[in-house]
Amino acid sequence: MTIERGLRLMAGVMVLFSLALAHFLSPYWLWLTAFVGLNLLQSAFTNWCPGMMILRALGLKDSPGGGAAK
């Protein structure tokens, strides 16, 4: 798995997890959903995301094409 695919997986899991927490516990968990969305938005422009550092530390590699245009 590449970092780009892992990042999409991590974001999707975080959004679904925060929605479940908001439904069952407190609507304040929707702030986590907003944070994930804003983080994805800024990473589209900067090609930098904290999740990418985590995934690199876990040993995932960049895709051969480099992912987003540089």
C-alpha positions in Angstrom: 0.0 0.0 0.0 1.2 3.5 -0.8 1.1 6.6 1.4 -1.6 8.1 -0.9 -3.9 5.1 -0.6 -3.2 4.8 3.2 -4.0 8.5 3.7 -7.4 8.0 2.0 -8.0 5.0 4.1 -7.1 6.8 7.3 -9.2 9.8 6.5 -12.2 7.6 5.6 -11.9 5.6 8.8 -11.6 8.8 10.9 -14.6 10.4 9.3 -16.8 7.3 9.8 -15.5 6.8 13.4 -16.2 10.5 14.3 -19.7 10.2 12.8 -20.4 7.1 14.9 -19.1 8.9 18.0 -21.2 11.9 17.2 -24.3 9.7 16.8 -23.9 7.6 19.9 -22.0 10.0 22.3 -22.0 13.7 21.5 -22.4 16.0 18.5 -19.1 17.6 19.5 -17.3 14.7 17.8 -18.3 16.4 14.5 -15.4 18.7 15.1 -13.1 15.8 14.4 -14.9 15.3 11.1 -14.4 19.0 10.3 -10.7 18.8 11.2 -10.2 15.8 8.9 -12.0 17.6 6.0 -10.0 20.8 6.5 -6.8 18.8 6.7 -7.6 17.1 3.4 -8.4 20.4 1.8 -5.2 22.0 2.8 -3.2 19.0 1.8 -4.7 19.2 -1.7 -2.9 22.6 -2.1 0.3 22.0 -0.1 0.9 18.2 -0.6 1.6 18.0 3.1 -0.4 16.3 5.8 0.5 15.1 9.3 -1.0 11.7 8.4 1.6 11.3 5.7 4.4 11.6 8.3 2.6 8.9 10.4 2.3 6.6 7.4 5.9 7.1 6.4 7.0 6.3 10.0 4.9 3.1 9.7 6.9 2.2 6.6 4.6 3.0 3.7 6.3 4.3 0.5 5.3 7.1 -1.9 3.6 6.0 -5.1 6.0 5.8 -8.1 4.3 8.8 -9.7 4.8 10.8 -6.5 1.1 11.3 -5.9 0.1 15.0 -6.3 1.8 17.2 -8.8 4.9 18.9 -7.4 
